[in-house]
Amino acid sequence: MPDFALLGLILIAILAGYLFGRAEKKKQLVQVQQNPISKEYFVGLNYLLNEQTDEAIETFIKALDLNSDTVDTYLALGSLFCRRGEVEKSIRVHQDLLARPSLTSEQSVRVQLELAKDYMTAGLLDRAEAMLADLSRQNSPFRTEASEQLLKIYEQEREWQQAVEVTESLFRLKGEYYGPRLAHLYCELAENCLNNNDRAGARRCLRTAFSRDRDCARASLILGRIEYEEGRDREVVRALQKISRQDYRYIPLSLDLLNKASHRSNSKKAYAGYLSRCLSDHPATAVVLALTDILIESRDEDFAQEFLTEQLRGNPSLKGLNALIDLQLHNPAEGSLTSLRLLQEVINKMLEVKDAYKCNGCGFSGRKMHWRCPRCLDWGTITPLQGVEGE
Ligand SMILES: [Zn+2]
């Protein structure tokens, strides 16, 4: 329904609610006529009939007269203003509602929540935060929603410690559902610790992250990084290989460090074994390329080429094709050098403009990995792209 028609309906509902309330109170017609507020309603109706909605709205707000039936209608009016981008009007409706002494405490909490959302839309985050912090401590049916909104503010402001505190209370109230999100928030805290060279603090955050979501692949990736920086290669392998059981889609993000650790500790054979297992469970281009590299390093280029060709038949990919051309350029067949170079140039150009990561929730894609989707703001929905153009 277009906004205009909806607005008309809401205003008619306000009028009907008002008249119904009057009838309920069994007031005399004479009294109604003598009451200046009732005149406002008829003036408003007149504006409405003449399609002068702005004037109608102003008049109805002025005549704001509440009974329990009209609160819902005024809330609908507020949210309609907000949707139309007229947040100042929405704020005014909600502030006027709040000033009414006839509101029940539950209605008051509901209106405060809507007002806080208006403040968020208007960018008045301090005001919204103060109201929501208060609402999230009150034992009302809107406590969870108030906490959720407060959490949005802290996440937007990257106030991770405060975000953790709110989510912990949601975790206590609502349980497991908040586990993965909490784990991501502890990962953010761990990253902050690492930026301040506090590895011990980061380890503590990661332990809590695992206790909230044992399948948090991101926590494993950060732990792998810490272990690598501390020279503990066996622990690097333990942390990063866990990802194949937690969420195999993140395996490509772990391979660079696993490769470095296997070189440093001279354990390439074990690394190749792990890659082979990954390949048979969840074929991915990144794994194929890592195995090809190992074959090249062991100076078995012919076998590397054969292996890569075979894999590409089963799972074609641009990156794989590029690697195959690379191999052929080392030892090109007579007359093929120019066309191979041209082909590689084309593929490189294609890869340059391709996105590497995609959100499974909203479809957002980009060339940079985000743990929280910049579009739908969900945690852990973005993964490396798979298939012909991906990993
Ligand atoms: Zn998204």
Residues whose N, C-alpha, C, O or C-beta is under 5 A from the ligand:
A	BS01	ZN	C359 G361 C362 G363 F364 C373 R375 C376 L377
